[in-house]
Amino acid sequence: MEAQKPATAQPATKQAKPANQKSNAPGIKNAFWVIVVCCIIAVCLFIFWFGHPMHFEDGHPVDLWGTIYKGGFIVPILQTLFLTVIVISFERWFALSGAKGKGSITKFVAAVKACLLKNDIAGAQKLCAQQKGSVAAVVSAALARYEEMDRNTVLTKEQKIATIQKEVEEATALEMPALQQNLPIVATLTTLGTLVGLLGTVMGMIKSFQALAQSGAPDSTELSTGISEALINTAFGIATGAFAVISYNYYSNKIDTLTYAIDEIGFSIVQTFAATH
């Protein structure tokens, strides 16, 4: 009878992450409803405010609001795009402020590095708990893996360092999509706003030339309507594109700052472990 081989227990080097683990960066997860709400607001403004009879006299606009109404049906589309850029920009401001945490990122990075130089992992963890946010979450996860590898007596030094590096990469990968969320929409609107504005401009000029092509004297009302539509749509398109470009570049720079901070602390954690073990 063949003897059974004793089962050898493999050392656990990594704890399973919770399936429902979420990013520490707040924000709107589904921007579709933002666009829908902005569209409803834009249409209501166009119909009930810009198109109100008090802004017209004998069919001619008497103020800026009536002139905007003469821009035609492209105006509420452009207003939807413009409002979407504004709402998402504010949403990203709150989201990235939460991702940054409570204090200065620069001071937090310096404080954590100082704790690492003294091999004070508990102090660094305490700083993470006070700072909160995405950067602190990545650092806290890396420090937890640091302590686990410090107690591990099975893996080699190179394997431990690789495990800590992998933990930093995984924690960063969890946070980055939340930081960049909705920014692709803003990037799209930088071009889309300008193109829709150009479409409205072309349609307005077509109406103007149609008025000029009428037999006899040109219809001044139709001519002015076409010119108004062209200029109003041009203005809204340029404003939407310009605001979207500014917003996208500003928040991309803030995300880069957070990413650099994560990379800097992650590198420091790995180098500290390599130097002290």
C-alpha positions as CSV (number, residue, x, y, z in Angstrom):
1,M,0.0,0.0,0.0
2,E,1.4,3.3,-1.1
3,A,2.1,5.8,1.7
4,Q,0.4,9.2,1.4
5,K,2.7,12.2,1.1
6,P,2.2,14.9,3.8
7,A,0.6,18.0,2.5
8,T,2.9,21.1,2.8
9,A,1.2,24.4,3.5
10,Q,2.4,27.2,1.2
11,P,3.1,30.5,2.9
12,A,0.6,33.2,2.1
13,T,2.5,36.1,0.7
14,K,-0.4,38.2,-0.3
15,Q,-3.8,38.8,1.2
16,A,-6.8,38.9,-1.2
17,K,-8.2,42.3,-1.7
18,P,-11.9,42.9,-1.1
19,A,-14.0,42.6,-4.2
20,N,-15.9,45.7,-3.4
21,Q,-12.8,47.9,-2.8
22,K,-13.3,51.3,-4.2
23,S,-11.2,54.4,-5.0
24,N,-10.9,57.1,-2.4
25,A,-11.6,59.8,-5.0
26,P,-15.2,61.0,-5.0
27,G,-17.1,62.1,-8.1
28,I,-20.0,61.5,-10.4
29,K,-19.8,58.0,-11.8
30,N,-22.2,58.4,-14.7
31,A,-21.9,61.6,-16.6
32,F,-24.8,60.7,-18.9
33,W,-27.3,62.1,-16.5
34,V,-25.3,65.3,-16.2
35,I,-25.7,65.8,-19.9
36,V,-29.4,65.0,-19.8
37,V,-30.0,67.5,-16.9
38,C,-28.0,70.2,-18.7
39,C,-30.0,69.6,-21.9
40,I,-33.3,70.0,-20.0
41,I,-32.0,73.2,-18.4
42,A,-30.8,74.6,-21.7
43,V,-34.0,73.9,-23.5
44,C,-36.1,75.5,-20.7
45,L,-33.9,78.6,-20.8
46,F,-34.1,78.8,-24.6
47,I,-37.9,78.5,-24.6
48,F,-39.1,80.2,-21.5
49,W,-36.4,82.9,-21.0
50,F,-34.6,83.7,-24.2
51,G,-37.9,83.3,-26.2
52,H,-40.1,85.3,-23.8
53,P,-42.2,87.9,-25.6
54,M,-40.7,90.7,-23.4
55,H,-37.4,90.4,-25.2
56,F,-39.1,91.2,-28.6
57,E,-40.9,94.0,-30.2
58,D,-42.7,93.4,-33.5
59,G,-40.7,90.2,-33.9
60,H,-37.3,91.9,-33.5
61,P,-35.1,91.4,-30.4
62,V,-34.8,94.4,-28.1
63,D,-32.0,93.0,-25.9
64,L,-29.2,90.4,-25.7
65,W,-31.6,87.6,-24.6
66,G,-33.8,88.0,-27.7
67,T,-30.7,88.1,-29.9
68,I,-29.5,84.8,-28.4
69,Y,-33.0,83.4,-29.1
70,K,-32.5,84.3,-32.8
71,G,-29.5,82.0,-32.9
72,G,-31.9,79.2,-33.7
73,F,-32.2,75.6,-32.5
74,I,-28.4,75.2,-32.4
75,V,-28.3,77.5,-29.3
76,P,-29.8,75.0,-26.8
77,I,-27.4,72.4,-28.1
78,L,-24.4,74.7,-27.5
79,Q,-25.8,75.7,-24.1
80,T,-26.0,72.0,-23.2
81,L,-22.4,71.5,-24.1
82,F,-21.3,74.7,-22.2
83,L,-23.3,73.7,-19.1
84,T,-21.9,70.2,-19.2
85,V,-18.3,71.6,-19.2
86,I,-19.1,73.8,-16.3
87,V,-20.8,71.1,-14.2
88,I,-18.1,68.5,-14.9
89,S,-15.4,71.1,-14.1
90,F,-16.9,71.7,-10.7
91,E,-17.3,68.0,-10.2
92,R,-13.6,67.4,-11.0
93,W,-12.6,70.2,-8.6
94,F,-14.4,68.5,-5.7
95,A,-13.2,65.0,-6.7
96,L,-9.6,66.0,-7.0
97,S,-9.8,68.0,-3.8
98,G,-11.0,64.9,-2.1
99,A,-8.3,62.8,-3.7
100,K,-5.6,65.2,-2.6
101,G,-6.7,64.8,1.0
102,K,-6.9,67.3,3.9
103,G,-3.4,68.8,3.9
104,S,-0.7,69.8,1.5
105,I,0.6,67.0,-0.7
106,T,4.1,68.4,-0.6
107,K,4.2,68.5,3.2
108,F,2.6,65.0,3.4
109,V,5.3,63.5,1.0
110,A,8.1,65.1,3.0
111,A,6.6,63.9,6.4
112,V,6.2,60.3,5.1
113,K,9.8,60.3,3.8
114,A,11.0,61.6,7.1
115,C,9.2,58.7,8.9
116,L,10.7,56.2,6.4
117,L,14.2,57.5,7.1
118,K,13.6,56.8,10.8
119,N,11.9,53.4,9.9
120,D,8.8,54.7,11.7
121,I,6.2,52.8,9.7
122,A,3.5,53.3,12.4
123,G,4.1,57.1,12.2
124,A,3.8,57.0,8.4
125,Q,0.5,55.1,8.7
126,K,-0.8,57.7,11.2
127,L,0.0,60.4,8.7
128,C,-1.9,58.5,6.0
129,A,-4.9,58.3,8.3
130,Q,-4.8,62.0,8.9
131,Q,-4.3,63.0,5.3
132,K,-6.8,60.7,3.7
133,G,-7.5,60.8,-0.1
134,S,-6.0,58.8,-3.0
135,V,-2.3,59.5,-2.3
136,A,-2.6,58.5,1.3
137,A,-4.6,55.4,0.3
138,V,-1.8,54.2,-2.0
139,V,0.9,55.0,0.6
140,S,-1.1,53.2,3.3
141,A,-1.5,50.1,1.2
142,A,2.2,50.1,0.4
143,L,3.2,50.5,4.0
144,A,0.9,47.6,5.0
145,R,2.6,45.4,2.5
146,Y,6.0,46.7,3.8
147,E,5.2,45.6,7.3
148,E,4.0,42.2,6.0
149,M,7.2,41.7,4.1
150,D,9.2,42.8,7.1
151,R,7.7,39.9,9.1
152,N,8.0,37.4,6.2
153,T,10.8,34.8,6.7
154,V,10.2,32.8,3.5
155,L,10.6,35.1,0.6
156,T,13.9,36.4,-0.6
157,K,14.8,40.1,-0.4
158,E,14.3,40.5,-4.1
159,Q,10.9,38.8,-3.9
160,K,9.8,41.1,-1.0
161,I,10.9,44.2,-2.9
162,A,9.0,43.0,-6.0
163,T,5.9,42.4,-3.8
164,I,6.0,45.9,-2.4
165,Q,6.4,47.4,-5.9
166,K,3.5,45.4,-7.2
167,E,1.3,46.6,-4.3
168,V,2.2,50.2,-5.1
169,E,1.3,49.6,-8.8
170,E,-2.0,47.9,-7.9
171,A,-3.1,50.6,-5.5
172,T,-2.2,53.3,-8.0
173,A,-4.1,51.5,-10.7
174,L,-7.2,51.4,-8.4
175,E,-7.0,55.2,-7.9
176,M,-6.1,56.5,-11.4
177,P,-9.3,55.8,-13.2
178,A,-11.3,57.7,-10.6
179,L,-8.9,60.7,-10.9
180,Q,-9.3,60.8,-14.7
181,Q,-13.0,60.1,-14.7
182,N,-15.1,62.4,-16.9
183,L,-12.1,64.2,-18.2
184,P,-12.4,62.5,-21.6
185,I,-15.8,64.1,-21.9
186,V,-14.3,67.6,-21.3
187,A,-11.6,66.7,-23.9
188,T,-14.3,65.8,-26.4
189,L,-16.1,69.0,-25.8
190,T,-13.1,71.1,-26.6
191,T,-13.6,70.1,-30.3
192,L,-17.3,69.3,-30.3
193,G,-18.3,72.7,-29.0
194,T,-16.3,74.5,-31.7
195,L,-17.6,72.2,-34.4
196,V,-21.3,72.7,-33.4
197,G,-20.7,76.4,-33.2
198,L,-19.3,76.3,-36.7
199,L,-22.3,74.4,-37.9
200,G,-24.6,77.0,-36.4
201,T,-22.5,79.7,-38.1
202,V,-22.7,78.1,-41.5
203,M,-26.5,77.7,-41.1
204,G,-26.9,81.3,-40.1
205,M,-24.8,82.4,-43.1
206,I,-27.0,80.3,-45.4
207,K,-30.1,82.1,-44.1
208,S,-28.3,85.4,-44.7
209,F,-27.5,84.6,-48.3
210,Q,-31.0,83.3,-48.9
211,A,-32.3,86.7,-47.8
212,L,-29.9,88.5,-50.1
213,A,-31.0,86.2,-53.0
214,Q,-34.7,87.2,-52.7
215,S,-36.1,89.0,-55.7
216,G,-36.1,92.8,-55.3
217,A,-34.8,94.4,-52.1
218,P,-33.4,91.9,-49.6
219,D,-35.4,91.1,-46.5
220,S,-33.6,93.0,-43.7
221,T,-35.4,90.9,-41.1
222,E,-34.3,87.6,-42.5
223,L,-30.8,89.0,-43.2
224,S,-30.4,90.1,-39.6
225,T,-31.8,86.8,-38.3
226,G,-29.2,84.9,-40.3
227,I,-26.4,87.1,-39.1
228,S,-27.5,86.8,-35.5
229,E,-27.7,83.1,-35.7
230,A,-24.2,83.0,-37.2
231,L,-22.6,85.3,-34.6
232,I,-24.4,83.8,-31.5
233,N,-23.5,80.3,-32.4
234,T,-19.9,81.3,-33.1
235,A,-19.7,83.0,-29.7
236,F,-21.2,80.0,-27.8
237,G,-19.0,77.5,-29.7
238,I,-15.8,79.5,-29.0
239,A,-16.7,79.9,-25.3
240,T,-17.5,76.2,-24.9
241,G,-14.2,75.1,-26.6
242,A,-12.1,77.7,-24.8
243,F,-13.5,76.8,-21.3
244,A,-13.2,73.1,-22.0
245,V,-9.5,73.4,-23.0
246,I,-8.7,75.5,-19.9
247,S,-10.5,73.0,-17.7
248,Y,-9.0,69.9,-19.2
249,N,-5.4,71.3,-19.0
250,Y,-5.9,72.5,-15.5
251,Y,-7.2,69.2,-14.1
252,S,-4.7,67.2,-16.1
253,N,-1.9,69.1,-14.4
254,K,-3.5,68.5,-11.0
255,I,-3.7,64.7,-11.7
256,D,0.0,64.8,-12.8
257,T,0.9,66.4,-9.5
258,L,-0.9,63.6,-7.6
259,T,0.7,61.0,-9.8
260,Y,4.2,62.4,-9.2
261,A,3.6,62.4,-5.4
262,I,2.5,58.7,-5.5
263,D,5.5,57.7,-7.6
264,E,7.9,59.6,-5.3
265,I,6.6,58.0,-2.1
266,G,6.3,54.6,-3.7
267,F,9.9,54.8,-4.8
268,S,11.0,55.9,-1.3
269,I,9.2,53.0,0.3
270,V,10.8,50.5,-1.9
271,Q,14.3,52.0,-1.5
272,T,13.9,52.2,2.2
273,F,13.1,48.5,2.4
274,A,16.0,47.6,0.1
275,A,18.4,49.7,2.3
276,T,17.3,48.4,5.6
277,H,16.9,44.6,4.9
